[in-house]
Amino acid sequence: MSATLPTVGAYYEIGYPFIRDATNAGGFAKWKPGCRWDRSVARYDRVGKCDAMGTMLVSVKGVYTPPSYPTRVFFTKRWIDPSGSEFGRNTLRCYALGAFTYLVKGFKHPFEIAPYLTLVSA
């Protein structure tokens, strides 16, 4: 696989689907990256449903090629939810170049945005 090497300091903003999750301890709905899946459909025919689009932020911290090993990319990943709040740990992650290239292409599965739903609180 011949992927182009990312440069140190490169910054990627990738569109990412988000769902509204109301199962947290506080009882209020919060945004969560990912999709809902209909389990009644065959696995390879599934299309994810999301509530809105947010952003995944990836910042490259280092690119190294150890002798006799694949190139490694060190990066941090954060999220911006559809309401504009930024969250996520600022932990350093390490992927091989092929996996990193796959990551910055966006969400891995087909999905569609569900029609707008109004959340009603009692």
Rosetta constraint file for C-alpha pairs under 8 A:
AtomPair CA 1 CA 98 HARMONIC 7.28 0.50
AtomPair CA 3 CA 97 HARMONIC 7.25 0.50
AtomPair CA 3 CA 98 HARMONIC 6.93 0.50
AtomPair CA 3 CA 101 HARMONIC 7.08 0.50
AtomPair CA 5 CA 63 HARMONIC 7.82 0.50
AtomPair CA 5 CA 97 HARMONIC 7.54 0.50
AtomPair CA 6 CA 10 HARMONIC 6.67 0.50
AtomPair CA 6 CA 60 HARMONIC 7.44 0.50
AtomPair CA 6 CA 63 HARMONIC 7.33 0.50
AtomPair CA 7 CA 60 HARMONIC 7.11 0.50
AtomPair CA 7 CA 62 HARMONIC 7.70 0.50
AtomPair CA 7 CA 63 HARMONIC 7.17 0.50
AtomPair CA 8 CA 60 HARMONIC 5.41 0.50
AtomPair CA 8 CA 61 HARMONIC 5.45 0.50
AtomPair CA 8 CA 62 HARMONIC 5.24 0.50
AtomPair CA 8 CA 63 HARMONIC 6.63 0.50
AtomPair CA 9 CA 59 HARMONIC 6.48 0.50
AtomPair CA 9 CA 60 HARMONIC 5.28 0.50
AtomPair CA 9 CA 61 HARMONIC 5.97 0.50
AtomPair CA 9 CA 62 HARMONIC 7.85 0.50
AtomPair CA 10 CA 59 HARMONIC 5.92 0.50
AtomPair CA 10 CA 60 HARMONIC 5.32 0.50
AtomPair CA 11 CA 57 HARMONIC 7.25 0.50
AtomPair CA 11 CA 58 HARMONIC 5.79 0.50
AtomPair CA 11 CA 59 HARMONIC 4.56 0.50
AtomPair CA 11 CA 60 HARMONIC 6.45 0.50
AtomPair CA 12 CA 56 HARMONIC 7.91 0.50
AtomPair CA 12 CA 57 HARMONIC 5.75 0.50
AtomPair CA 12 CA 58 HARMONIC 5.02 0.50
AtomPair CA 12 CA 59 HARMONIC 6.39 0.50
AtomPair CA 12 CA 104 HARMONIC 7.20 0.50
AtomPair CA 13 CA 55 HARMONIC 6.25 0.50
AtomPair CA 13 CA 56 HARMONIC 5.81 0.50
AtomPair CA 13 CA 57 HARMONIC 4.85 0.50
AtomPair CA 13 CA 58 HARMONIC 6.62 0.50
AtomPair CA 14 CA 55 HARMONIC 5.46 0.50
AtomPair CA 14 CA 56 HARMONIC 5.11 0.50
AtomPair CA 14 CA 57 HARMONIC 6.52 0.50
AtomPair CA 14 CA 104 HARMONIC 6.75 0.50
AtomPair CA 14 CA 105 HARMONIC 7.56 0.50
AtomPair CA 14 CA 106 HARMONIC 5.98 0.50
AtomPair CA 15 CA 53 HARMONIC 6.51 0.50
AtomPair CA 15 CA 54 HARMONIC 5.86 0.50
AtomPair CA 15 CA 55 HARMONIC 4.60 0.50
AtomPair CA 15 CA 56 HARMONIC 6.33 0.50
AtomPair CA 15 CA 106 HARMONIC 6.65 0.50
AtomPair CA 16 CA 33 HARMONIC 7.12 0.50
AtomPair CA 16 CA 34 HARMONIC 7.50 0.50
AtomPair CA 16 CA 53 HARMONIC 5.64 0.50
AtomPair CA 16 CA 54 HARMONIC 5.22 0.50
AtomPair CA 16 CA 55 HARMONIC 5.20 0.50
AtomPair CA 16 CA 56 HARMONIC 6.12 0.50
AtomPair CA 16 CA 106 HARMONIC 6.57 0.50
AtomPair CA 16 CA 107 HARMONIC 6.12 0.50
AtomPair CA 17 CA 33 HARMONIC 6.06 0.50
AtomPair CA 17 CA 34 HARMONIC 5.45 0.50
AtomPair CA 17 CA 35 HARMONIC 6.53 0.50
AtomPair CA 17 CA 50 HARMONIC 5.77 0.50
AtomPair CA 17 CA 51 HARMONIC 7.44 0.50
AtomPair CA 17 CA 52 HARMONIC 6.05 0.50
AtomPair CA 17 CA 53 HARMONIC 4.59 0.50
AtomPair CA 17 CA 54 HARMONIC 5.98 0.50
AtomPair CA 17 CA 55 HARMONIC 7.95 0.50
AtomPair CA 17 CA 107 HARMONIC 7.48 0.50
AtomPair CA 17 CA 113 HARMONIC 7.96 0.50
AtomPair CA 18 CA 31 HARMONIC 6.28 0.50
AtomPair CA 18 CA 32 HARMONIC 5.44 0.50
AtomPair CA 18 CA 33 HARMONIC 4.35 0.50
AtomPair CA 18 CA 34 HARMONIC 5.14 0.50
AtomPair CA 18 CA 35 HARMONIC 6.44 0.50
AtomPair CA 18 CA 50 HARMONIC 5.66 0.50
AtomPair CA 18 CA 51 HARMONIC 6.01 0.50
AtomPair CA 18 CA 52 HARMONIC 5.44 0.50
AtomPair CA 18 CA 53 HARMONIC 5.69 0.50
AtomPair CA 18 CA 54 HARMONIC 6.21 0.50
AtomPair CA 18 CA 81 HARMONIC 7.16 0.50
AtomPair CA 18 CA 82 HARMONIC 7.48 0.50
AtomPair CA 19 CA 31 HARMONIC 5.77 0.50
AtomPair CA 19 CA 32 HARMONIC 5.38 0.50
AtomPair CA 19 CA 33 HARMONIC 6.35 0.50
AtomPair CA 19 CA 34 HARMONIC 6.31 0.50
AtomPair CA 19 CA 35 HARMONIC 6.05 0.50
AtomPair CA 19 CA 36 HARMONIC 7.39 0.50
AtomPair CA 19 CA 50 HARMONIC 5.18 0.50
AtomPair CA 19 CA 51 HARMONIC 4.93 0.50
AtomPair CA 19 CA 52 HARMONIC 6.67 0.50
AtomPair CA 20 CA 29 HARMONIC 6.13 0.50
AtomPair CA 20 CA 30 HARMONIC 5.69 0.50
AtomPair CA 20 CA 31 HARMONIC 4.81 0.50
AtomPair CA 20 CA 32 HARMONIC 6.29 0.50
AtomPair CA 20 CA 51 HARMONIC 6.55 0.50
AtomPair CA 21 CA 29 HARMONIC 5.27 0.50
AtomPair CA 21 CA 30 HARMONIC 5.33 0.50
AtomPair CA 21 CA 31 HARMONIC 6.02 0.50
AtomPair CA 21 CA 32 HARMONIC 6.40 0.50
AtomPair CA 22 CA 27 HARMONIC 6.33 0.50
AtomPair CA 22 CA 28 HARMONIC 5.73 0.50
AtomPair CA 22 CA 29 HARMONIC 4.04 0.50
AtomPair CA 22 CA 30 HARMONIC 6.34 0.50
AtomPair CA 23 CA 27 HARMONIC 6.78 0.50
AtomPair CA 23 CA 28 HARMONIC 7.95 0.50
AtomPair CA 23 CA 29 HARMONIC 7.37 0.50
AtomPair CA 24 CA 28 HARMONIC 7.07 0.50
AtomPair CA 24 CA 29 HARMONIC 7.47 0.50
AtomPair CA 24 CA 30 HARMONIC 7.94 0.50
AtomPair CA 31 CA 81 HARMONIC 6.26 0.50
AtomPair CA 31 CA 82 HARMONIC 7.64 0.50
AtomPair CA 32 CA 81 HARMONIC 7.70 0.50
AtomPair CA 33 CA 54 HARMONIC 7.96 0.50
AtomPair CA 33 CA 81 HARMONIC 7.89 0.50
AtomPair CA 34 CA 50 HARMONIC 7.13 0.50
AtomPair CA 35 CA 48 HARMONIC 5.21 0.50
AtomPair CA 35 CA 49 HARMONIC 5.31 0.50
AtomPair CA 35 CA 50 HARMONIC 4.90 0.50
AtomPair CA 35 CA 111 HARMONIC 7.41 0.50
AtomPair CA 36 CA 48 HARMONIC 5.47 0.50
AtomPair CA 36 CA 49 HARMONIC 5.15 0.50
AtomPair CA 36 CA 50 HARMONIC 6.41 0.50
AtomPair CA 37 CA 46 HARMONIC 6.88 0.50
AtomPair CA 37 CA 47 HARMONIC 6.90 0.50
AtomPair CA 37 CA 48 HARMONIC 5.09 0.50
AtomPair CA 37 CA 49 HARMONIC 6.60 0.50
AtomPair CA 38 CA 46 HARMONIC 6.73 0.50
AtomPair CA 38 CA 47 HARMONIC 7.74 0.50
AtomPair CA 38 CA 48 HARMONIC 7.46 0.50
AtomPair CA 39 CA 43 HARMONIC 7.64 0.50
AtomPair CA 39 CA 46 HARMONIC 7.96 0.50
AtomPair CA 41 CA 45 HARMONIC 6.48 0.50
AtomPair CA 41 CA 46 HARMONIC 5.95 0.50
AtomPair CA 42 CA 46 HARMONIC 6.40 0.50
AtomPair CA 46 CA 110 HARMONIC 7.94 0.50
AtomPair CA 47 CA 109 HARMONIC 7.47 0.50
AtomPair CA 47 CA 110 HARMONIC 5.40 0.50
AtomPair CA 47 CA 111 HARMONIC 5.03 0.50
AtomPair CA 47 CA 112 HARMONIC 7.08 0.50
AtomPair CA 48 CA 109 HARMONIC 7.41 0.50
AtomPair CA 48 CA 110 HARMONIC 6.30 0.50
AtomPair CA 48 CA 111 HARMONIC 4.21 0.50
AtomPair CA 48 CA 112 HARMONIC 6.27 0.50
AtomPair CA 49 CA 111 HARMONIC 5.65 0.50
AtomPair CA 49 CA 112 HARMONIC 5.26 0.50
AtomPair CA 49 CA 113 HARMONIC 5.80 0.50
AtomPair CA 49 CA 114 HARMONIC 5.88 0.50
AtomPair CA 50 CA 111 HARMONIC 7.08 0.50
AtomPair CA 50 CA 112 HARMONIC 6.31 0.50
AtomPair CA 50 CA 113 HARMONIC 4.90 0.50
AtomPair CA 50 CA 114 HARMONIC 5.77 0.50
AtomPair CA 51 CA 113 HARMONIC 5.66 0.50
AtomPair CA 51 CA 114 HARMONIC 5.40 0.50
AtomPair CA 51 CA 115 HARMONIC 7.40 0.50
AtomPair CA 51 CA 116 HARMONIC 7.06 0.50
AtomPair CA 51 CA 117 HARMONIC 7.93 0.50
AtomPair CA 52 CA 82 HARMONIC 6.35 0.50
AtomPair CA 52 CA 113 HARMONIC 6.21 0.50
AtomPair CA 52 CA 114 HARMONIC 7.73 0.50
AtomPair CA 53 CA 81 HARMONIC 7.64 0.50
AtomPair CA 53 CA 82 HARMONIC 5.95 0.50
AtomPair CA 53 CA 113 HARMONIC 7.91 0.50
AtomPair CA 54 CA 79 HARMONIC 7.56 0.50
AtomPair CA 54 CA 80 HARMONIC 5.76 0.50
AtomPair CA 54 CA 81 HARMONIC 4.78 0.50
AtomPair CA 54 CA 82 HARMONIC 4.70 0.50
AtomPair CA 55 CA 79 HARMONIC 5.76 0.50
AtomPair CA 55 CA 80 HARMONIC 5.05 0.50
AtomPair CA 55 CA 81 HARMONIC 6.58 0.50
AtomPair CA 55 CA 82 HARMONIC 7.85 0.50
AtomPair CA 56 CA 77 HARMONIC 7.02 0.50
AtomPair CA 56 CA 78 HARMONIC 5.99 0.50
AtomPair CA 56 CA 79 HARMONIC 4.62 0.50
AtomPair CA 56 CA 80 HARMONIC 6.44 0.50
AtomPair CA 57 CA 77 HARMONIC 5.60 0.50
AtomPair CA 57 CA 78 HARMONIC 5.05 0.50
AtomPair CA 57 CA 79 HARMONIC 5.76 0.50
AtomPair CA 57 CA 80 HARMONIC 7.56 0.50
AtomPair CA 58 CA 75 HARMONIC 6.66 0.50
AtomPair CA 58 CA 76 HARMONIC 5.77 0.50
AtomPair CA 58 CA 77 HARMONIC 4.67 0.50
AtomPair CA 58 CA 78 HARMONIC 6.64 0.50
AtomPair CA 58 CA 104 HARMONIC 7.81 0.50
AtomPair CA 59 CA 75 HARMONIC 5.43 0.50
AtomPair CA 59 CA 76 HARMONIC 5.38 0.50
AtomPair CA 59 CA 77 HARMONIC 6.64 0.50
AtomPair CA 60 CA 73 HARMONIC 7.18 0.50
AtomPair CA 60 CA 74 HARMONIC 6.09 0.50
AtomPair CA 60 CA 75 HARMONIC 4.34 0.50
AtomPair CA 60 CA 76 HARMONIC 6.73 0.50
AtomPair CA 61 CA 73 HARMONIC 7.75 0.50
AtomPair CA 61 CA 74 HARMONIC 5.41 0.50
AtomPair CA 61 CA 75 HARMONIC 5.03 0.50
AtomPair CA 61 CA 76 HARMONIC 7.33 0.50
AtomPair CA 62 CA 73 HARMONIC 5.94 0.50
AtomPair CA 62 CA 74 HARMONIC 4.97 0.50
AtomPair CA 62 CA 75 HARMONIC 6.92 0.50
AtomPair CA 63 CA 71 HARMONIC 7.13 0.50
AtomPair CA 63 CA 72 HARMONIC 5.81 0.50
AtomPair CA 63 CA 73 HARMONIC 4.62 0.50
AtomPair CA 63 CA 74 HARMONIC 6.23 0.50
AtomPair CA 64 CA 71 HARMONIC 5.71 0.50
AtomPair CA 64 CA 72 HARMONIC 5.28 0.50
AtomPair CA 64 CA 73 HARMONIC 6.56 0.50
AtomPair CA 65 CA 69 HARMONIC 6.82 0.50
AtomPair CA 65 CA 70 HARMONIC 6.32 0.50
AtomPair CA 65 CA 71 HARMONIC 4.29 0.50
AtomPair CA 65 CA 72 HARMONIC 6.17 0.50
AtomPair CA 66 CA 70 HARMONIC 7.10 0.50
AtomPair CA 66 CA 71 HARMONIC 6.85 0.50
AtomPair CA 70 CA 96 HARMONIC 6.45 0.50
AtomPair CA 70 CA 97 HARMONIC 7.32 0.50
AtomPair CA 71 CA 96 HARMONIC 5.81 0.50
AtomPair CA 71 CA 97 HARMONIC 5.58 0.50
AtomPair CA 72 CA 94 HARMONIC 6.52 0.50
AtomPair CA 72 CA 95 HARMONIC 5.72 0.50
AtomPair CA 72 CA 96 HARMONIC 4.50 0.50
AtomPair CA 72 CA 97 HARMONIC 5.65 0.50
AtomPair CA 73 CA 94 HARMONIC 5.61 0.50
AtomPair CA 73 CA 95 HARMONIC 5.43 0.50
AtomPair CA 73 CA 96 HARMONIC 6.05 0.50
AtomPair CA 73 CA 97 HARMONIC 6.04 0.50
AtomPair CA 73 CA 100 HARMONIC 6.95 0.50
AtomPair CA 74 CA 92 HARMONIC 6.54 0.50
AtomPair CA 74 CA 93 HARMONIC 5.53 0.50
AtomPair CA 74 CA 94 HARMONIC 4.50 0.50
AtomPair CA 74 CA 95 HARMONIC 6.69 0.50
AtomPair CA 75 CA 92 HARMONIC 5.63 0.50
AtomPair CA 75 CA 93 HARMONIC 5.30 0.50
AtomPair CA 75 CA 94 HARMONIC 6.46 0.50
AtomPair CA 76 CA 90 HARMONIC 5.90 0.50
AtomPair CA 76 CA 91 HARMONIC 5.83 0.50
AtomPair CA 76 CA 92 HARMONIC 5.06 0.50
AtomPair CA 76 CA 93 HARMONIC 5.96 0.50
AtomPair CA 77 CA 88 HARMONIC 7.34 0.50
AtomPair CA 77 CA 89 HARMONIC 7.47 0.50
AtomPair CA 77 CA 90 HARMONIC 6.67 0.50
AtomPair CA 77 CA 91 HARMONIC 7.49 0.50
AtomPair CA 77 CA 93 HARMONIC 7.96 0.50
AtomPair CA 78 CA 86 HARMONIC 7.19 0.50
AtomPair CA 78 CA 87 HARMONIC 6.08 0.50
AtomPair CA 78 CA 88 HARMONIC 4.88 0.50
AtomPair CA 78 CA 89 HARMONIC 6.66 0.50
AtomPair CA 78 CA 90 HARMONIC 6.87 0.50
AtomPair CA 79 CA 86 HARMONIC 5.59 0.50
AtomPair CA 79 CA 87 HARMONIC 5.42 0.50
AtomPair CA 79 CA 88 HARMONIC 6.03 0.50
AtomPair CA 80 CA 84 HARMONIC 5.78 0.50
AtomPair CA 80 CA 85 HARMONIC 5.49 0.50
AtomPair CA 80 CA 86 HARMONIC 4.35 0.50
AtomPair CA 80 CA 87 HARMONIC 6.43 0.50
AtomPair CA 81 CA 85 HARMONIC 5.58 0.50
AtomPair CA 81 CA 86 HARMONIC 6.53 0.50
AtomPair CA 81 CA 87 HARMONIC 7.90 0.50
AtomPair CA 95 CA 99 HARMONIC 5.89 0.50
AtomPair CA 95 CA 100 HARMONIC 5.65 0.50
AtomPair CA 96 CA 100 HARMONIC 6.21 0.50
AtomPair CA 97 CA 101 HARMONIC 6.14 0.50
AtomPair CA 98 CA 102 HARMONIC 6.31 0.50
AtomPair CA 99 CA 103 HARMONIC 6.18 0.50
AtomPair CA 100 CA 104 HARMONIC 6.40 0.50
AtomPair CA 101 CA 105 HARMONIC 6.59 0.50
AtomPair CA 102 CA 106 HARMONIC 7.57 0.50
AtomPair CA 103 CA 107 HARMONIC 7.75 0.50
